Amino acid sequence: MNRKRESFMYKLYFGIVILLTVSINASEITSDVKQCLSFAEESQRLACYDNLHGYENKTTDKNLREKRAKRSTFSIQPHKPSYFMPISYNGSRNPIETEIGELLSDSSDDAEFDAVETKFQISFQMNLWDEVLGTDTRLMAAYTQVSYWQMYNSGLSSLFRETNYEPEVFLNRDSYIDLFGFKLINTSLGFVHQSNGRPSVLSRSWNRIFVQFILQKDNFIFSIKPWYRIEEDLEDDDNPDIDDYLGSYELGALYQWKEHEFTLMLRNLNGSTHHETYALGWLFPLNDDINFYLEYFHGYGENLIDYNYKSKSFGMGFTISDWIE
């Protein structure tokens, strides 16, 4: 009962914060939108809307296309969000982690992992081969690492509870194709490996072939990412049922409103049992260099050690992607 109440309070808090922010600024938008509607030329109206929302339109910005075409090989660029969360709260723990704590601690009183920990993610990509299959097509490599650090847990020597490593290589192509009222602006096809680098019964890993489509409509960006898991021999497979929990695709959405970004991730919606996995995010700038970031996760697979354990977590911190560019 306490867990249900805790989950309800998470969602209620997150919803109230978002609604308050939207409500405060809603009145400012009406007059600005009317001004944009007064432009007769479509390009002028679009530029007005982009300026209104502080949004860089990837489908019309020729400078961005030229920048992508001329970027240097092996230059480091952001991939997935990179962030540092000094506070990440998870009230429920996987039973296997209790066993780990008991093995690592001399005292049973200090054997438990703390509910509050530090979470951080570093993610970057590089261009290996530009125009590999023609204009706007490139071969890319990327690396993402996310760690869960028991920084405040002196009883367990402030150890890292879990770290996941995710290298990938993929073909990436920009496109500007009208599709059912949206614009298909980017497509990727590649291979990704994900593992936690741990031995024996704690080892988790899988390999996938994926394709990802990025579509845009006004200030909305949508991501569709299906994948196929490369099967392993049963005796070598650390997690043969991972598909049942993490599914075979991931859906993403981003809405940019002025300087705010709201994100949504959905996974395994059609799973017969282990479904309803989603994540909510909210990012806004504190100054020219630092963005504040809030995240709520509900479901399976926040990390690999918990792929088959349903968890709920809430974190707050700062994004660092701009420092990588």
N, C-alpha and C positions, 0 to 999 in steps of 0.2 A: 504493500500500500504506500509505503514511504517512497519507493522508487517511482510509482505512478505520479505521486504528488510532486516529486522532484522534477520529473520530465515535464509535467504541466507547467511548473514555475519557470523552467528554462524557456519554453515556447512563449509563455505569456510575457516574460521580460523582453525577449528578443522582438516580439511583435509590437509591444508598446513603444520601444525605442525607435523602431522603423517608422511607425505611424506618426509619432510626434514630429520626427524630422520632416516627413513628407507634408504634414499639415501646416507646419510653420511657414513653409516656403510656397505653398500652393497658390496663394493669392498673387504672388509676384509673377507667375507664369502667364496668366491670362492676357495681360496687356502686351507682353512680349510676343506671344503667339500671334495675336492680331496684327502686330507690326510685320511679322514674317509673312502672313497671308496677303499683305498688301503688295508684295512683289509679283510682277507678272511673269518674269522669267523663272523657269524651274530651278536653274542653277543658283539664282540669287536666293530663292526661298530655301533651298537646301543648305546653302552657306549660312543663312540666317539661323536656321534651326541648329546647325552644328555649333555656331557661336553661342547661341542661347544655352545649350547644354554643355558647353566646354568640351565638345566631342570632335575628334579627328576622324573624318569619314574616309575609311579605307578604300571605298569604291570610287571616289572622285578625286582624291588627292594625288595629282601627278607627281608631286615632289616626293611623296612616300614611295611610289613605284620606282622612281629614279634612284632613290636612296637604297632600296632593296637590290636593284640591278647592279649598283656600283659597290656594294659593301665588300669588304676585304675578306678573302678566304681565311679561315681559322679565327676570325674575330669573335669574341665572347659576347653573347646576347642573352637576354632573359628567356626562359622557356616556360615552365610553370611558375606560379607565384613563389617568391622567396620571402620568408618572414621569420621573425623571432617573437615567440610568445612566452613572456616570463611567467604567465599564469595560464595554465590549462587544467581544467577540473574534470575529472572522470570519477563519478561516485560508485561505479560498479567495476569489479576486477575479475578477470578471467581466473578460474580456479587454478589453472596451471601456474599462474604467477605467484600464488600463495606458496606453492611447493618450491618454486625457485627462491623465494624470499627465505624460507626456512633453511634451505641448503646454504645460502650465503651468509646467514646471520648466526652469531654465537648464542643469541638470546631469542627465545620465542616471542618476547615482548617487542622486539625490533624487527620481526620477520615480515611484517606487512609493508606493501608499497603504499606511499602516500597518495591520497586522492588528488592533491594539487602537485603538479609538476611543471617542467618547462618543456615546451615543444618548439622545434625550429626546423625549417626546410630551406635547403639551398638547391636551386635549379638553374641550369644554364644550357645553352646550345651553341653550336658553331657550324659555320658553313664549310663543308668539305670540298664541294665541287659545284661551282655555279654553272648554270645553263647546261646541266648534264644531259637533259633530254629536250633541249630547246629553251626559248625565252621564258623567263619566270619559273623555271624548274631547277631545283637544286638538290644536292645530296647533303643531308644534315646529320649530325650526331648530337646527342643530348645526354645529360646526366642529372638525376634528381636524387637527393638524399634527405630523408626526414628522420629526426631523432626525438625520442621521448626520454627526457633527462630528469631523474629524481633529485633535482638540485637541492631541495630543502630536506631531504631524508638523510640525516647524519647517521641513523641506525644502520643503513645499508651503504654507507660511505658515498652517498650521492652518486650512485651508479647510473648508467644509461639502461633504462628498462628495455628499450627496443630501438633498433635502427634499421631502416629499410633502404636498400640501394637499388637504383633503377636506371641502368644505361639503356640507350636505344639508338637505333640508326634508321633513317627514313628518307624517302623522297618527298619533297614538298613543292607544291605548285600553287602560285597565285592565279586566281581566275576571277572574272567579272561577268558571271552568267546569271541571267534572270531565271528564277526557278520558283514557280507557284507563288509569286508575289514577294519572294525573297531574292537576295543575291548570293550566289555561291562564290565566296571570296577566297577560299583556300582549301586545298585537299592534301592529305598526307597518307602515305602507305609505307609501313615499316615493320621492324622487329623490335620487341622490347623484352628485356629480362628484368625480373624483380626478385630479390631475395633479402634475407635478413642476416646472412653470414654467420649463422649459429650452428653448433654441432648437434649431432644425434637427434633426440626427440624434439628439440627446440628448433630444428632447421625448417624453414619455410621458403619455397621458391616456385616460380612458374615462368614459362616462356610463351610469348604470344606473337601472332601476326595481326596487325591492326590496320584499319583504314579510318581516317577521321575527316569529316566534312564540317567546315565552318560557314555558316550562313548569317546574313545580316539583313535587318529591316529597321530603318531609322536608327534608334539608339539601342536596339536589341541585337545581341549576337547569340547565336545558337550553335551548339556543338553536338554532333552525332558521331559516336565512336564505337562501332562494333569490333569484335576481335575473335580470333580463333586460337584456342590454347593448343600448343604443340604437346602431344601426349608423350609421357615418359614410361619406361618400364615400371611395372607396379612395384617391384622391389626397390627401385630407386626413387619413387615418388614420395616426397615428404607430405604432400597434401592432396591426395587423389580426388577429394570431394570439393575442392576449392571452387569449382564452377557452380556448385549448388548454392553457394553463399554469395559469390561475387558476380555471378551471371556471365553473360557474353557480350555486354555492351554497357556504355555509360552515356548519359545525356547531360549536357551542360547548358546553362543560360547565363547571360550577363546583361544587365540593364544599366546604362550610364545616364545619370541625371545630374546635370551640372558637374560638380566635382566629386560626386558620390558614385560608387559602383556597388551594385547588388548582384550577388551570384547565387546560383542554385545548381546542385549536382544531384542527379537521380540515377539509381543503379538497380538492376535486377527486379524491375517492377512486375514482371510476369512470373517470378519465382513462385512455385507452389507452396513453399513453406517459409523459406528464408528470404523475405523480400522487405520492402519498405525501407530501403537504405537511401538516405538523402543527407545533403550538407547545405547549410545556408551561410553566406558570407556578406560582410558589409565593410567597405573600405572608403575612407575619406582622408584628404590631406590635412595635416597639422601645420605644415609649412612647405616650402619649396622642395625639401629633401626627404621629409618623413611622412608616411601615411599610417594612420591608425587602422587596425584590422580586427574585426570580430568574426568569430566562426562558431557555428554549432553543428555537430555531427550526431546522426542517429542511425544505427543499423550495424551491418557487418562489414569488417574489413577496413576499419580506419587505419590499421597496420596489419602486417602479415601474421604476427603471433596471435592476433585476435580475429583472424579471418572467419572463424566459426563461432565467435562469441559476440552476442549483441551488446553494444555499448552505446552510451550517450555521453558526449563531452562538450564542454564550452570553453573557448579560449579567447584571449585578447592579447594584442601585441602590435608589432610594427612591421610593415613590409619593407624589403630592402632591394627590390628589383631594380630601382633606378640607379643603385650604386654599382650594378654589374655592367650596365651599358657603357 
